[in-house]
Amino acid sequence: GLPYSMKQAGFPLGVLLLFGVAYITDYSIILLVKGGNLSGTSTYQELVKKTYGLIGYLILSTLQFLYPFIAMISYNIITGDTLTKVFQRIPGVGPNNILTDRHFIILFTTIIFTLPISLYHDVAKLGKVSLTSLILTIVILVIVMVRTVTFSPQVPKSENAWIFAKSNAVQAIGVMSFAFICHHNSFLIYGSLEEPTLKNWSRITHLSVSLAVVISVVFAACGYMTFAEYTEGDIFENYCRDDNLATFGRFCYGVTVILTFPLECFVTREVLANVFFHGNLSTVLHIIVTVIIVAVATAISLVYDCLGLVLELNGVLSATPLVFIIPTACYLRLSKDRWNHSDNIVSCLILAVGVLVMTVGFVLTMLHPQECSHGKEMFYCFPSNVS
């Protein structure tokens, strides 16, 4: 979705916003753990409950559930989009083959892969899965870069492709927030460190976010430079079906989101366990809750298939408050420093930006929902149609 956010914001402004969102993400992840240390709490929910009471706790729990749950829906949509196009390239697999049916692919990958991995109890066991996902992300990035050089001449030039800023910049921040957010599982990861200290956490956060922003900027720039105004909410919808390199990219992309899905399931399950079961699930309840979460997310992704709108709404309604608003609001309430301390001033600015992005972004998304050309072959894939 990041090249699409460049289309929404205008390319130069989009790149600046991407760096801005990365900085705010880095700052607020560290602020979150600082708040945990100040309040003597070890989870996001405990922190907010101690700071803002039951109402704050319930609001956070709702957001913490919604963000990864909607992410799971979007991952299933991506799996259905990408893997069907991969299987179409297998000799003998025609358009009416079951392997080209997105519903079958989503159900198959859920039952065989995502549900079994989601049933793990310990998030640390997904370390190798995360490493595999990161390696595949680098492979996808290289493919998108190669296609920028080799495929962009085939795509017709569009007007206004390089203007500085566009009116949908706020919605673009929502998509970027969706891409960077990891606050909902930060305490899980902080607790899994061999030495959970603020110094170690800051070092790991800076390294992770820096790597993420480099990958994100290159990916967004290359994707947008290739397709400009024709960029879709899912960049792999832009490549032609007979493009074998893009097909390999789709395969890597599909595997990546299948491997990321269980991380989001861990968080949704933990939220439900904390709210309804005092943080403890028996083995039977663990299985039942996991199956229900995965089944409902899968059912929604079977009936809805427009990725861009899902990314925008999840960005402005869930990711923005979790990244911009709640960590800073908690820290400002707990901080013993003077009001003009740098952490307090930066927190106030981030909080104000978050409220603006959330309200304006939601209104704009509702007023101007994106058109979704899901599953269609783009016109420039038929050279005779390009004049």
N, C-alpha and C positions, 0 to 999 in steps of 0.2 A: 503493500500500500504506500510506501514512501515516495516512489516516482509520481504517484497520483497526488500526493500532498504538494509536490512541486507545481503540478498543474493548478491546484487549488489556490496556492499562495502567490504564484509568480516565481520563476526560478531563482533570481538573486535573493529576494526576500525569504524564499523557502529555505535556502541554504543557511542564511543567518538565523532563521527560526529554529532550524534543526540543532545548531550549536547552542542556541539559547535554551532549548528544552533539555538538551544533554547536560548543560551546566546546572540547571534547576534540579534535574533528576539526581545528579551526583550530590549536590548540596543537601537536598531534602532526605536522601537515604541516610546520610551521616547524621543529619539532624534528628531523624527518627530514633536512631540508637542512642544518641545523646539524651533525648527525651526519656527513653527507656531507663538509662542509667540514673538520670535525675529523679525519676519516680519510683525506681526500684522494681520495674516491671520487665518482663521478658517476652511479651507478645504485643502486637499492634493493638489488639482488643483490650488487653489489660491497661495499656498506656492511655488509651482514649477513655476507658471507664474511670480510671483514677483521676483523669484531668477534667472530663466533662460529664461524668455520671452515666446513668443508665441510658438517657436519650442519645448522648454521643456514641455510646457503645452500640446501640441498636442501629443508628445511622451508618456507622463504620461497618458493622457486620453485614448490613444490606449491600453496601458498596463493595466490600471485600468478597462477598459471594457473587454479586452481579458481574464484576469485571472478569474474573477467570471463567465464570460460567459462559458469558457471551464470547469470550476468547475461544472456549472449547467449540462453540457453535461455528465460529469463523474458521477454525482449523478444519472442522469437518467439511465446510463449504469448499475450502482450498483443496482438501484431499479429493473430493468429488470432481472438482474442476480439472485438477492437474493429472491425476492418475488415469482418468478416462481417455485423455488425449495421449498419454503414454501408451496405453494398451491398443489404441487405434493404429499405432505404428507397427504392431506385431503382424507379420504376414498371415493372412487368412482371417484376421479379426475385422469384420465388416461393421458398418454403422448400426446394425441390428443385433450385434453380439452382446451378450450379457455383461461382458467386460467394459463396454462403453456406456453402461447405464450408471449414472452417478449414484442413484439410490442403492444399487447393489454394491458398488465400491465402498460407499460410506458404511453400510452395514457390515460388509466383509472385513474392512480394516478395523472397525470397532470391536467386533467379536474376536478376531484373531490376534490383534496387536494392542490397541489402546486400552481396552477393558482389562486384560490380564496384567499389563504393566501398571495400570492405575490401582490395582489391588494390593500393591506393595504397602508395607506399613512405614518404612523408613525412607525419608527423602534422600538421605546420603547414598542409598543404593542406586540412585539415578545419576550419580556422578559420571559414570562411563557413557550413559545415554546422552547426557548434556555435552560431553566432549565430542561424541559422534555427530551430534546436531551442529556443533560449532564448525567442525571440519567440513560438513556438507554445505554449511552457509558460505564458507570461503569458496568452495567449488562453484556454487551458484553465482557468487559475485564475479568470479573469473569469466563464467559463461556470458553474463550480462555485459561485461566489459568487452569481450570479444565481439559480441553481436552489435555493440555500439559502432564499432569500426566497420564491420562487414555487412550489416543489415540496414543501418540508418539511411544510406543513399537510396534505398528502395521505397522509403516512406516519404510521401510528398511533404514539402515544407508547408507549414501553417502560419497564418497571420497571428500577431500578438503572442508568439511563442516565448519571446525573451523580454517582455516588459517587466519592470522591476517588481511591481506588486499588483495583486488582484483582490477582489472583494471577498473571496472565500478564505482569506488567510487564517481566520479564527478556527474554521473547521479543519484546516490543515494542522493547526496546533493540536487539535483533538486526535488526529491520526498519528502524529508524532508522539504524543503522550502515550498512546496505545502501544507504540513500538518500543518505548523506553521503560515503561513502568515495570518495576519489580518490587515495589514497596509491600505488596500483599504477601510476599514470601521472604522478605528481608530478615525478619527475626528468626524464621526457620533456618536460613542459611547462616546467620550470625551465630546461632546456637550450635550449629554443626561444625564450627571452626575448632581446631585443636586448641588454639589460644584465642578465645573470644574477648579481645581487647579493642578499645576504640581506635588505637593506632593501627592494629592489624586490619580492622574493618575499613578504616579510611583508605589504607593502601590498596586493599582488594577492590574497593568501590571505585577509586580513581582509575585503576588499571582496567577494570571491566567496562566502565562507562566510556573511557577513552577508546578502547578497542571497538566498542559498539558504535560510537559516533563516527569513527573512521570508516567502518564497514557501511554504515547507514548513509553517509554523505556520498561515498563513491557509488553505492548502489542506486541511490535516488538520482544522482546526477547522470549516471550512465543510462538508466532506464528512461529518464525524461529526455535526455539528448537524442535518444533513438526515436521516440514516438511523439514527443512534444504534446500538442493539443489532442492527440488521439489516445493519450495514455489512459488505460482503464484502471479501475480500483484494484484489480489483481493484474500485475504486470505480465504474467504468463498468458493472460487472455489476449495480449497483443501479438504474440508470436504466431507464425503460421503453423498449421498442423503438420506440414511435411518437413519442418525444420528439425533435423535430427539432433543437433546440438541443444536446441531449446527443449526438445523432448527429454534429453538426458537431464537438463536443468529441472524440468518439471518433476522427473522421478526423484531427484535429490530433494527438491522442495517438498514433495509429498511425504517422503521419509522423515524429513526434518520436523514437519508439523505433527506427524504421528508420534514422534519421540518427545515433542514438547507438550503435547496434550496431557500426559499424566501429571506433569508438574502443576498444571492449572487445576486438575482434579484433586490433587493433594490439598490445595488451599481451600477449595469449595467444601471439601469434606471436613477440614479442620474447623472452618467457620461454623458449620452445622453442629459439629461435635461440641464446640465451646458454648454455642447459644442454647442448644436443646439437651445436651447430655453431659454437662459439666466437664467437658474436655476429654472424657473417656468413652471409647467405643469398645464393646466386646467384639470378639472375632466375628460373630454372626451379624451384629449391627454394622460393623465395618464393611462387610461384604454387601449387605442390603443397601446401605446408604450409597456406597460407590456405584452399585448397579443402577439405582434410581437416578443419580446425578448423570451418569453416562447415557442412560436410556432417554432421559428428557432432552438433554443437549442434542443427541442424535436425532430424535424425532423432529425437533425444530429445524435442524439443518437439512432434513429430508424435504421439508415443505418450503423453505426459503433459501434463495441462492444468490442474493445480490451482496457481494462482499463489501464494496465501498461504503454503503450506508451503515452496515453493521460496524465497521471500523470507526466511522465518524461518530455514531451515537455512543458507542462504548467509550470512545475517547473523551467526548465532552461530558458525559454523564457519570462515568465511573473513574476513568483514569485521571482526569483533571483534578477532581477533589482529592483522590488518593495521593497524587504527586505534589500538587501545589498547595492545597488548602489545609488538609488535616495535619500533616507533619508540622507545618509552620504554626498553626493555631495551637497545637499542643505545646510546642517549644516555648512560644510566647507566654503561655499561661504558667509554665513551670520555671522559666528562666529567672534567676536571681540577679542577673546583671542589670546595669543601668539601662534606661530606655534607648540611649544613643549608642549602645554597644553594637558593633558591626553585625553580629548574628541576629540581633533584634531588628535592625533596620532592613537587612536583606530579607528576613522572614516576613516583615510587613509588606515589602514590595512583591514578593512571590505570592503571598496571600491575596493581595489586590488583583494581580494578574490572573490568578486562578479563578476568582469569582467572575471577572470579566469574561474570560474564555468560556467558562461553563455556561453562563447565561446567554451571551451573544451567540456562541456556537450552537447551542440547542435551538434557538429561534431560527437561525439561518439554515440549519439542517432540515428543520420542519418546513420552512418556507420554500427552500430550493433543494429538494431531494435529488440526488444524482440519477441520471438515466443509466440503466444497467443493460448492457448488450451481452449478457451472459451466454457463453457457448457459441456465439456467432463467429464465423471466420471473417477477419478484417478485410476491407475492400482492397488494400494494397497487396494482399496475398494472391490476387488475380491480376497480373501485370496488364492485361488487356483493359481493365477498368480504370487504371491509373493514367490520367492524361496530364 
